[in-house]
């Protein structure tokens, strides 16, 4: 099933209160290998470095499909809005939690754009001629759904970005 169709189904289940999470033990390494297989072709086509980093080889108990969905959306966006440089996907285990992140060297965002990212019906388009259409912003359902999934997992999707420099999306479990 395509990510867009999945997003539409998830949107409906979130709106009607039937959204559910599953908890299974899985390996972050296995998840990252699958994500690399899915996204490496597009990154290679754009001549971007797509790298995956883990500080420990640990498994976690969480909803594998939902974590994969969040990462897939964030990685797709990072590749779309990056013309030169890298997309870095990380899992950092500390004593009690794991911090997941996707960082890119793309066009970045200003504060106003960041404030609008997770709005349910944000369909504004902005084009930046200096950075071409790749740095236009079209907000669909993907980030809204990622944010809602994070909320259902009792965490928050955090964004840090600097215009023309980078974007970093992270969440902690």
BAMIZA-963692 format. One line per 5 residues: for each residue x, y, z of C-alpha. Coordinates in steps of 0.02 Angstrom, whole numbers, padded with zeros to 5 digits. Each point is the difference from the previous one (the first is absolute). Layout:
BEGIN
X:Y:Z; ...
END
This chain:
BEGIN
00000:00000:00000; 00068:00170:-00044; 00046:00123:00136; -00130:00125:-00063; -00142:-00128:00008
00060:-00054:00173; 00002:00183:00054; -00180:00022:-00058; -00056:-00156:00093; 00094:00054:00156
-00074:00174:-00012; -00174:-00075:-00002; 00037:-00116:00147; 00074:00145:00101; -00151:00110:-00038
-00126:-00136:00045; 00092:-00063:00155; 00040:-00175:-00064; 00189:00026:-00011; 00096:-00139:00090
00181:-00034:00043; 00085:-00169:00016; 00148:-00041:00111; 00130:-00124:-00060; 00186:-00023:00033
00104:00044:-00152; 00177:00042:-00049; 00043:00178:-00048; 00133:-00072:-00116; -00132:-00099:-00095
-00112:00153:-00012; 00143:00107:-00065; 00048:-00133:-00129; -00178:-00002:-00064; -00008:00190:-00006
00165:00007:-00093; -00066:-00122:-00130; -00156:00105:-00023; 00082:00172:-00012; 00177:-00026:-00066
-00048:00002:-00185; -00079:00174:00010; 00145:00067:00104; 00126:-00071:-00124; -00096:00076:-00146
00019:00170:00083; 00183:-00036:00044; -00036:00017:00187; 00088:-00093:00138; -00131:-00103:00094
00074:-00065:00162; -00068:-00098:00146; 00081:00006:00172; -00035:-00095:00160; 00102:00022:00159
-00050:-00171:00073; -00063:-00161:-00075; -00160:-00010:00102; -00177:-00049:-00035; -00153:00093:00059
-00182:-00039:00034; -00111:00115:-00104; -00110:00000:-00154; 00121:-00050:-00139; -00115:00052:-00143
-00038:00170:00076; 00184:00037:00036; 00040:-00052:-00179; -00141:00113:-00063; 00066:00150:00096
00177:-00029:-00062; -00057:-00028:-00179; -00095:00163:-00003; 00142:00098:00079; 00131:-00079:-00115
-00106:00033:-00156; -00021:00181:00050; 00186:00018:00039; 00048:-00071:-00170; -00130:00108:-00088
00060:00163:00080; 00188:-00035:-00010; 00093:00037:-00161; 00179:-00021:00061; 00073:-00090:00150
-00072:-00130:00114; -00148:-00079:00086; 00048:-00078:00167; -00112:-00121:00095; 00050:-00037:00181
-00050:-00100:00151; 00086:00052:00161; -00027:-00109:00153; 00027:00081:00169; -00032:-00080:00170
-00190:-00006:-00014; -00054:00051:-00174; 00042:00003:-00183; 00005:00163:-00097; -00042:-00017:-00184
00045:00136:-00123; 00006:00046:-00184; 00114:00144:-00047; 00035:00074:-00171; 00108:00134:-00078
-00146:00063:-00101; -00080:00170:-00016; -00058:00011:00181; -00150:00097:00063; -00037:00162:00089
-00097:00009:00165; -00167:00041:-00084; 00014:-00154:-00111; 00044:-00111:00148; -00153:00062:00096
-00112:-00053:-00146; 00076:-00171:-00032; -00117:-00109:00101; -00164:00084:-00044; -00131:-00121:-00062
-00056:00100:-00151; 00155:00101:-00043; 00007:00000:-00189; 00090:00164:-00030; 00136:00003:-00131
00150:00114:00008; 00136:00002:-00132; 00174:00065:00027; 00073:00046:-00169; 00179:-00003:00064
-00015:-00182:00051; -00116:-00053:-00141; -00162:-00095:00020; 00085:-00131:00111; -00009:00125:00143
-00181:00045:-00027; -00105:-00058:00146; -00156:-00103:-00025; -00070:-00071:00159; -00106:-00154:-00019
-00056:-00130:00124; 00167:-00085:00027; 00073:00109:00138; -00171:00020:00082; -00017:-00189:00009
00180:-00021:00062; -00036:00125:00137; -00162:-00089:00047; 00087:-00169:00005; 00132:00074:00115
-00136:00071:00112; -00084:-00173:00007; 00169:-00070:00055; 00010:00132:00137; 00142:00094:-00080
00023:00158:-00102; 00069:00029:-00174; 00126:00141:00022; 00065:00109:-00143; 00158:00104:-00004
00047:00089:-00159; 00096:00146:-00070; -00047:00075:-00167; 00124:-00046:-00138; 00097:-00114:00120
-00087:-00155:00069; -00154:-00081:00075; -00004:-00124:00144; -00154:-00099:00051; 00009:-00107:00157
-00105:-00098:00122; 00038:-00101:00155; -00067:-00166:00063
END
